[in-house]
Amino acid sequence: MSAFAKYRHAFLIGLQSNIVYRWNFGIRALFSLFHLAFVFVLWGAAYGGHTSIGGFDLNQTLTYFIVILVMQFFIGAFNEDYQISEDIRNGLINQFLLKPINYYLYRFSIFVAARLVSGLLALLPIIIALPLLKDHIVLPDDTWRLVYGLPAMLMAAMIQFTIAYIFGLLTFWFLEIQSFIILSLAIETILGGQMFPLDLMPAWFFRASQWLPYYYQMYFPTAIFTGRCPDPATALNGLAIQSFWVVALLALAQFLWVRGLRRHTAVGG
Amino acid sequence: MKPVDYLRIWLACARYSVVRTLMFRFDFIMWALVEFCWMSVNLLMVSVLYNHTDSIAGWSKYQMLLLVGSSMLVQRFIMGFVWTNLFEMARNIRTGYFDFFLAQPGNPLVMVSTRKIDLDGLANVIVALAVVVYSVRQLGLTPSFGQLALYALMIGCGFLIHYGILLITVSLTFWLGAAQGIEGSYFTLMEFSRLPRQAFKGVAHILFVWLLPAVVVSNVPASALIHGFDPVNALWLLAATLAWVGLAVWTFNRGLRRYASASS
């Protein structure tokens, strides 16, 4: 079986198993609309008496949050870290050690399938709410934003997944990793720009955040698509740093996998 | 069983929770840190917004902090006293392990809600209180003992309303079964408790201020400290508490009838 065929099968299995959980994603997507309502109420009130905050008007800021929401369902890691942790804890990982299959690529194939399902399901409530949202969506029409935005989005997905994978691998050393994951999620929420656009932070903080991987998880592709990234040169510079983080995180993941397996004990037949 | 029996069982459970926490000290520190970080995220949000504006819906920065602190206080009590119990209830309904609670000689709702206490959640009550005290001082308020007692009572009502909402959400598992993660929707709804009532307009005002109790739980206690006692607001909070707790108990009992266990 060719390498591509192996992971295509993993992708198809992932697709089927995630369609089983369509109600989970559907409910989650529906409740994400409530979060969007929270954003609209809060920022609507914050803009009271202001035409611009941080150089952007209310609709531009609301568009930013709508795109972030769509991004979360298309490229965000949901519970991949937990699934990997469970594989290690329950010994399910042993089967992958005996087969000619790369565990990272296997998990990544399933992640792609899961995000395809959750992303498409998340679009449904957004489409339903479109009559209410459409007047607030203002996207710039520069072609370069699509050219740079799509690879930024793909690499953001890789960063998201690889960080989740790394947290999952921590199970080789720690029995319980849930607290690490949620702690990291809090940091991601701020440094990934999910709570507020990062450009609203003080200039020194914004500049420092551009050197961290979290910036490239959500904020960077969203900023390209929504106009918060001002020009192609800035986007290109960002893509270069993002590529570095993809490679660095993949190297770290491989290192932890090799070191972790040395600690791992496969018991039973 | 008499109320005193429930109290004795609860004390025994509390003692067990403390012993368990002392056994897993690193876990306790990590989870307390996790909750502290999430609280900081919300405080940072307020700070960032007020770097760009002086007022949100007529609320100044420290009034907003008081509101957020009050909301956090209620939520910390929920995390400390009932979250784990109700989170596990959803899982137990799915696995059939819920039988364990039905076999106990007490009210299933009390038994299921009071089994564990999370000290990490309760530890952050101090942080939430510190936010409230800091905001009160920054606002130059000097609440009387009566006002403080009233505030505490209102926070208690907020706790019961949150408990009711959480119980209704988790009880949906009786009908939905495999819908994992539904308990997380409670957090989505309660996000609105960090917003001032005046920020809501139109449909959002009807939905979140009047139909759902997201706004009343934090706005009424915070307003009582800022503007003094308002009997209309107090009655509104009391009525919401009775209505939501009543609805939650009813939903739980209806759900219980559908529970089919999972044993052979």
Contacts between the chains, C-beta under 8 A, distances in Angstrom:
chain1	res1	chain2	res2	distance
A	21	B	178	7.7
A	21	B	180	7.6
A	23	B	176	7.4
A	23	B	178	7.2
A	23	B	179	5.5
A	24	B	178	7.7
A	24	B	179	6.0
A	24	B	180	5.7
A	24	B	181	5.9
A	27	B	179	6.0
A	27	B	181	7.7
A	27	B	182	6.2
A	27	B	185	7.0
A	28	B	181	6.6
A	28	B	184	7.8
A	31	B	184	7.6
A	31	B	185	4.6
A	31	B	188	4.5
A	32	B	188	7.6
A	34	B	185	7.8
A	34	B	188	4.7
A	34	B	189	6.5
A	34	B	191	7.6
A	35	B	188	5.7
A	35	B	191	6.6
A	37	B	204	6.2
A	37	B	208	7.9
A	38	B	188	7.9
A	38	B	191	4.8
A	38	B	192	5.9
A	38	B	195	7.1
A	40	B	204	7.6
A	41	B	192	7.4
A	41	B	195	5.7
A	41	B	199	5.2
A	41	B	200	5.9
A	41	B	201	7.9
A	41	B	204	5.6
A	41	B	208	7.7
A	42	B	49	7.8
A	42	B	56	7.5
A	42	B	195	5.9
A	42	B	199	6.8
A	44	B	199	7.2
A	44	B	201	7.4
A	45	B	56	4.8
A	45	B	57	4.2
A	45	B	195	7.5
A	45	B	196	7.2
A	45	B	198	7.6
A	45	B	199	3.7
A	46	B	49	5.3
A	46	B	52	7.3
A	46	B	53	5.4
A	46	B	56	5.3
A	47	B	53	7.9
A	48	B	53	8.0
A	48	B	55	7.6
A	48	B	56	7.4
A	48	B	57	6.8
A	49	B	53	7.8
A	49	B	55	7.8
A	50	B	52	7.6
A	50	B	53	6.1
A	53	B	52	4.6
A	53	B	53	7.0
A	54	B	52	6.4
A	176	B	27	6.3
A	179	B	27	6.8
A	179	B	30	3.8
A	179	B	31	5.3
A	179	B	33	7.7
A	179	B	34	5.3
A	180	B	30	7.3
A	182	B	34	4.8
A	182	B	38	7.9
A	183	B	30	7.1
A	183	B	33	6.4
A	183	B	34	4.9
A	183	B	37	5.9
A	186	B	34	6.9
A	186	B	37	4.0
A	186	B	38	5.2
A	186	B	40	7.6
A	186	B	41	5.5
A	187	B	37	7.2
A	189	B	41	5.7
A	190	B	41	5.8
A	190	B	44	6.4
A	195	B	41	6.1
A	195	B	44	7.4
A	195	B	45	5.4
A	196	B	45	6.2
A	196	B	48	5.3
A	196	B	49	7.4
A	200	B	48	5.5
A	200	B	51	7.4
A	200	B	52	6.5
A	201	B	48	6.5
A	202	B	51	7.8
